Amino acid sequence: MKYNISDTAQNAKASEVREILKLTQTPEVISFAGGLPAPDLFPVEDIKNVTAKVLEEDALVALQYTTTEGNDDLRRAIIDQRLKPFNMEASLENIMITSGSQQGLELTSKMFINKGDTVIVENPTYLTAISPFKSYGVNLATVNTDDDGIIIEDLIETIESNKNVKFIYLIPDFQNPTGRCMSVERRKQVVEIAEKYNIPIVEDSPYGELVLEGEKLPTIKSFDKNGYVIYLGSFSKVFCPGFRIGWIVADSALVEKYVILKQGVDLQTSTIDQMIVARYMQEYNLDNHIEKIKDLYRNRRRCMLDAMEKYFPENIKYTKPRGGLFIWVMLPETEDSKEILQRAIEEKVAFVPGQPFHAHGEVRNAFRLNYSNMPEDRIEEGIKRLGVILKEIL
């Protein structure tokens, strides 16, 4: 049968990361491609314990539908443990549970974007945010970044030169893909800009707690006093991604609309998963668990940076992030990281080329490395293989 599918489906493209991950399923491939947490730190026995308690004490609730807004115990735990400690004020009416923060991006696109509207993003930005934005027929306006995040003067110019700017999408903490952090001063400035031009900010913060060096910076949301910042949080990078639990924090009037939009997508996020995470946060210290993650990632980041200094050609530049999961590698302008990836796959090592992180695909001479998922001996060997390839090509 020939299917007459929609323009949206016709234009949809597979995630480049997911397609690369298909190539890396064999054990001999050393993959620096996905943003995968270290599975050896999943608290399996603790989760078995709380899951048993949830089913023993509340099975009929856990296996039933729940409200679209989300489980009250979980939302209270997020407010008390993940928002208030970082000076973000919220009540139950300000928070909705999502099926991962990716759903937050999809629902935000549906909330704000009409065909032909403009969304402002950093250049480069998270590639899997570009996809839902584009699916709604948006004009993606890009603003360049430096070591302190989005460049404020360029942001103002971009706002003033584009019509119907619906929101500014930012990843201020250990940005994906560059690993950079936005400075405190620029965080304050973007809130002032949002208020001046009446444009919301979508603050995506899956990595904000993975501080491996220095102090955690205040969120953009913590400077927001008038409801301009929509905050997307997630347990995927600091707990277990398989639960697919994220959350949206926003003005109560917006949350009411988010609830209606989510009802048309999946009705609700998994009841039992929400209850398991809530029970874990009641009985165990998630902050202690995050500290263990940070200790491991600190060592793996050091291992990768040391190996890059040892094996990479001297004319290659790369970021040295203070946290998060990623290192951004910049090649000479004449090089194409997709071509280098094909050679790397032959040598059983993988990364994500830089082109899909740019809304208009204009930059080819960069790629992203992940250091969280591989043990140190594999990191050393993988970077060594990449170094040989790069020296051959360059």
Secondary structure as GFF3:
##gff-version 3
##sequence-region A 1 394
A	DSSP	alpha_helix	7	11	.	.	.	ID=ss1
A	DSSP	alpha_helix	16	23	.	.	.	ID=ss2
A	DSSP	beta_strand	30	31	.	.	.	ID=ss3
A	DSSP	three_ten_helix	39	41	.	.	.	ID=ss4
A	DSSP	alpha_helix	44	62	.	.	.	ID=ss5
A	DSSP	alpha_helix	72	78	.	.	.	ID=ss6
A	DSSP	pi_helix	79	83	.	.	.	ID=ss7
A	DSSP	three_ten_helix	84	86	.	.	.	ID=ss8
A	DSSP	three_ten_helix	92	94	.	.	.	ID=ss9
A	DSSP	beta_strand	95	99	.	.	.	ID=ss10
A	DSSP	alpha_helix	100	112	.	.	.	ID=ss11
A	DSSP	beta_strand	118	123	.	.	.	ID=ss12
A	DSSP	alpha_helix	127	135	.	.	.	ID=ss13
A	DSSP	beta_strand	139	146	.	.	.	ID=ss14
A	DSSP	beta_strand	149	150	.	.	.	ID=ss15
A	DSSP	alpha_helix	152	160	.	.	.	ID=ss16
A	DSSP	beta_strand	165	170	.	.	.	ID=ss17
A	DSSP	alpha_helix	184	197	.	.	.	ID=ss18
A	DSSP	beta_strand	201	204	.	.	.	ID=ss19
A	DSSP	three_ten_helix	221	223	.	.	.	ID=ss20
A	DSSP	beta_strand	229	234	.	.	.	ID=ss21
A	DSSP	three_ten_helix	241	243	.	.	.	ID=ss22
A	DSSP	beta_strand	245	249	.	.	.	ID=ss23
A	DSSP	alpha_helix	252	263	.	.	.	ID=ss24
A	DSSP	alpha_helix	271	283	.	.	.	ID=ss25
A	DSSP	alpha_helix	286	311	.	.	.	ID=ss26
A	DSSP	beta_strand	317	318	.	.	.	ID=ss27
A	DSSP	beta_strand	326	330	.	.	.	ID=ss28
A	DSSP	alpha_helix	337	346	.	.	.	ID=ss29
A	DSSP	beta_strand	349	350	.	.	.	ID=ss30
A	DSSP	beta_strand	352	353	.	.	.	ID=ss31
A	DSSP	three_ten_helix	355	357	.	.	.	ID=ss32
A	DSSP	beta_strand	366	370	.	.	.	ID=ss33
A	DSSP	alpha_helix	376	393	.	.	.	ID=ss34
###
